[in-house]
Amino acid sequence: MVTADRPDAERPDRPGGDAPRRYDVAIVGAGMAGASLAAALAPHARVVMIEAEARPGYHATGRSAAFWQETYGGPAVQPLTAASGPWLDEQGFLSPRGALHIARAGEEGRLDALRHAFAAAGVVLEDRDRAGLEALVPGLRAVWTAGLAEPSCRDIDVAGLHGFYLRAAARSGADLCCDSPVVGLDWSGGRWTITTKGDSIEAEVLVDAAGAWADEVAALANARPVGIRPFRRTMVPLLVDPPAPAAMPLVEEIGGSFYFKPEAGGRIWLSPHDESPSPPCDAAPEEIDVAIAIDRLEQAVDWRIARRERPWAGLRSFAPDRIPVYGFDPAVPGFFWCAGQGGFGIQTAPAAAGMAAALLLGRAMPEWLHGIDPARYDPSRFRA
Ligand SMILES: Cc1cc2nc3c(=O)[nH]c(=O)nc-3n(C[C@H](O)[C@H](O)[C@H](O)COP(=O)(O)OP(=O)(O)OC[C@H]3O[C@@H](n4cnc5c(N)ncnc54)[C@H](O)[C@@H]3O)c2cc1C
């Protein structure tokens, strides 16, 4: 647990000479997970974010599909998404979108399963018949006969949110060290010595918010990896003819084989919903996944592809049970997991950071997180 509480965010101790700078908390990774947690912690502790890249947000955070959707990630993730929604909305990071899960004849059972999975959480999912689908997605091919609308789905301003957290953290005194890959971690005398490419930093608590590299960072700390595995996902921007209506919902095939949503200028962002295992890396799209995406789109709608724009890919990193991991490692002192945010790390960031900050500071969960049980996300579940 972090021992400090410094409302006026003192600057880190500089013991003089070449001695390492000292912080209460060092966060490895300044993507959405690291930045949101830094913003939550910095009013109470001396915080540093240590980022390998020249700028934060270069990996998964900068490559998302940018939506907030309660059913995405499953029932264990939904409480974090739902708790984050009101704040994201108040701050202006969400804008109207809606989602539509589409199915072929004979697949109605899958729609029912989705509805049942989220019934207890009260997520609104409304039946749509063929006429209802056509009204929302002009040009939808005749094989798509049933659907479920999820009106609460929103677009999310990812860059705006990430920038907000970085600025909030900085205002409260947090430091950000970019171009600083962590290459060594040593625990002694009740603190970590963190070796980066060109520096040495000390901290009482180390937070592993390293995304696809979370297990590698854990290994540097001699913590047992929990089994975070990165999977590549591809996004293909396309200009389509006729142009995609701006008010069209996010359209998702109920079996999880593609989704697309409208973007500026009549474009769509299309994904084949690929999930190819990958080592942690600077992910790049593969031509086969782009071709699969386009083939699936052509089976969904009768639109012509007027222009293919530059595709991108990113890594979504999951724990073995696909539930994110927040909490102190059960065996390694001062090592806190903030990993496995999969395909929902943007939409869950406010609640996840609030919960992780409460755990780190040894405080009760704030009132706005009352529906969330931190035990569900604790890393000790992998140590049975
Ligand atoms: C194609 C795609 C679509 C997605 N769509 C959505 C969506 O619509 N909605 C949603 O909520 N989520 C979505 N996601 C998921 C979301 O992007 C991630 O869950 C989120 O960005 C994870 O944030 P992070 O900070 O954990 O990871 P990252 O953004 O990857 O940040 C981790 C950081 O750690 C740094 N790092 C790693 N190792 C070290 C080291 N040794 N030393 C220093 N720094 C290190 C890396 O450089 C990196 O910047 C999508 C992801 C992808 C790939």
The ligand as a Tripos MOL2 file, in Angstrom:
@<TRIPOS>MOLECULE
LIG
   53    58     1     0     0
SMALL
NO_CHARGES

@<TRIPOS>ATOM
      1 C1         -8.0540   -2.5160  -32.7760 C.3       1 LIG1
      2 C2         -8.4460   -2.2470  -31.3480 C.ar      1 LIG1
      3 C3         -9.7240   -1.7740  -31.0910 C.ar      1 LIG1
      4 C4        -10.0910   -1.4620  -29.7570 C.ar      1 LIG1
      5 N1        -11.2980   -0.8760  -29.5460 N.ar      1 LIG1
      6 C5        -11.6430   -0.5070  -28.2920 C.ar      1 LIG1
      7 C6        -12.8650    0.1740  -28.0470 C.ar      1 LIG1
      8 O1        -13.6300    0.4580  -28.9590 O.2       1 LIG1
      9 N2        -13.1710    0.5190  -26.7410 N.ar      1 LIG1
     10 C7        -12.3310    0.2120  -25.7060 C.ar      1 LIG1
     11 O2        -12.6590    0.5130  -24.5560 O.2       1 LIG1
     12 N3        -11.1510   -0.4180  -25.9220 N.ar      1 LIG1
     13 C8        -10.7920   -0.7820  -27.1820 C.ar      1 LIG1
     14 N4         -9.6070   -1.4110  -27.3900 N.ar      1 LIG1
     15 C9         -8.7930   -1.8070  -26.2550 C.3       1 LIG1
     16 C10        -7.9850   -0.6490  -25.7090 C.3       1 LIG1
     17 O3         -7.3330    0.0310  -26.7610 O.3       1 LIG1
     18 C11        -6.9760   -1.2190  -24.7030 C.3       1 LIG1
     19 O4         -7.6330   -2.0230  -23.7470 O.3       1 LIG1
     20 C12        -6.2480   -0.1040  -23.9550 C.3       1 LIG1
     21 O5         -5.7250    0.8300  -24.8560 O.3       1 LIG1
     22 C13        -5.1430   -0.7060  -23.0880 C.3       1 LIG1
     23 O6         -4.4320    0.3680  -22.5110 O.3       1 LIG1
     24 P1         -3.0350    0.0840  -21.8160 P.3       1 LIG1
     25 O7         -2.5840    1.3640  -21.2610 O.co2     1 LIG1
     26 O8         -3.1910   -1.1010  -20.9260 O.co2     1 LIG1
     27 O9         -2.0920   -0.4210  -23.0080 O.3       1 LIG1
     28 P2         -1.1660    0.4030  -24.0150 P.3       1 LIG1
     29 O10        -1.8800    1.5460  -24.6220 O.co2     1 LIG1
     30 O11        -0.5970   -0.5990  -24.9670 O.co2     1 LIG1
     31 O12        -0.0510    0.9960  -23.0670 O.3       1 LIG1
     32 C14         0.9510    0.1990  -22.4860 C.3       1 LIG1
     33 C15         2.2130    1.0060  -22.5380 C.3       1 LIG1
     34 O13         3.2350    0.3520  -21.7830 O.3       1 LIG1
     35 C16         4.4650    0.6870  -22.3970 C.3       1 LIG1
     36 N5          5.4830   -0.2890  -21.9890 N.ar      1 LIG1
     37 C17         5.4900   -1.6180  -22.2280 C.ar      1 LIG1
     38 N6          6.6090   -2.1800  -21.7070 N.ar      1 LIG1
     39 C18         7.3130   -1.1760  -21.1370 C.ar      1 LIG1
     40 C19         8.5600   -1.1180  -20.4550 C.ar      1 LIG1
     41 N7          9.3130   -2.2080  -20.2370 N.pl3     1 LIG1
     42 N8          8.9920    0.0760  -19.9970 N.ar      1 LIG1
     43 C20         8.2350    1.2100  -20.1870 C.ar      1 LIG1
     44 N9          7.0400    1.1870  -20.8440 N.ar      1 LIG1
     45 C21         6.6020    0.0220  -21.3000 C.ar      1 LIG1
     46 C22         4.1600    0.6240  -23.8850 C.3       1 LIG1
     47 O14         5.0940    1.3470  -24.6450 O.3       1 LIG1
     48 C23         2.7560    1.1840  -23.9410 C.3       1 LIG1
     49 O15         2.7320    2.5500  -24.2960 O.3       1 LIG1
     50 C24        -9.1910   -1.7100  -28.6930 C.ar      1 LIG1
     51 C25        -7.9090   -2.2140  -28.9670 C.ar      1 LIG1
     52 C26        -7.5360   -2.4690  -30.2730 C.ar      1 LIG1
     53 C27        -6.1470   -2.9730  -30.5460 C.3       1 LIG1
@<TRIPOS>BOND
     1     1     2 1
     2     2     3 ar
     3     2    52 ar
     4     3     4 ar
     5     4     5 ar
     6     4    50 ar
     7     5     6 ar
     8     6     7 ar
     9     6    13 1
    10     7     8 2
    11     7     9 ar
    12     9    10 ar
    13    10    11 2
    14    10    12 ar
    15    12    13 ar
    16    13    14 ar
    17    14    15 1
    18    14    50 ar
    19    15    16 1
    20    16    17 1
    21    16    18 1
    22    18    19 1
    23    18    20 1
    24    20    21 1
    25    20    22 1
    26    22    23 1
    27    23    24 1
    28    24    25 2
    29    24    26 1
    30    24    27 1
    31    27    28 1
    32    28    29 2
    33    28    30 1
    34    28    31 1
    35    31    32 1
    36    32    33 1
    37    33    34 1
    38    33    48 1
    39    34    35 1
    40    35    36 1
    41    35    46 1
    42    36    37 ar
    43    36    45 ar
    44    37    38 ar
    45    38    39 ar
    46    39    40 ar
    47    39    45 ar
    48    40    41 1
    49    40    42 ar
    50    42    43 ar
    51    43    44 ar
    52    44    45 ar
    53    46    47 1
    54    46    48 1
    55    48    49 1
    56    50    51 ar
    57    51    52 ar
    58    52    53 1
@<TRIPOS>SUBSTRUCTURE
     1 LIG1         1 GROUP 0 **** ****
